[in-house]
Each structure stands twice: as C-alpha cells, then as structure tokens.
Amino acid sequence: MHPPLTLHRHPMCAEIIEQFQQCHLDHPYGKFFGKCTDLKIKLDRCFREEKAVKRKANFEQSKKLKERLQTIRKEAAERMP
C-alpha cells in the first residue's frame, strides 16, 4: 500500500504519480489484473528514495540542533558559579 498520491507532498515522484493515475483511468479493469504493476513498482521505489532523502535531511537537522543545544548548555553551565 502506498501513501496518498498527492503531488504537492511528493514532488520527487510527481511524474510517476501522474503516469500511475493515468494508467488507472485508461485501464479501469486492467488495473486489477496487473496492467499498471510496473508503474506501481516504480512508484514504490521512488517513495523509498524520497523517504531516504527526507530521513537524511532530518538527521542532519537534528544533529545541528543537538550541537547547538550542547553549546547553549555549556555556556549556561559556565555562567553559573
């Protein structure tokens, strides 16, 4: 199962989402028998790649935040007598 196919939430996969949705419109019964399976596989791979990119960005952001927090705590500890 995939997340909701909204283009604004998945800009990296927008082209594949549009192709997948068009395939479903063009083949209303074929979609149940594997007509759009190759696009579904591409879409799943794209979502995995997108998630990995987001995960890495979030990790870098949290790393910077932790470093900033440590410096603030260190400065606060130096001020205390």
C-alpha positions, 0 to 999 in steps of 0.5 A: 500500500502506498501513501496518498498520491498527492503531488504537492507532498511528493514532488520527487515522484510527481511524474510517476504519480501522474503516469500511475493515475493515468494508467488507472483511468485508461485501464479501469479493469486492467488495473486489477489484473496487473496492467499498471504493476510496473508503474506501481513498482516504480512508484514504490521505489521512488517513495523509498528514495524520497523517504531516504532523502527526507530521513537524511535531511532530518538527521542532519537537522537534528544533529545541528540542533543537538550541537547547538543545544550542547553549546547553549548548555555549556555556556549556561553551565559556565555562567553559573558559579 
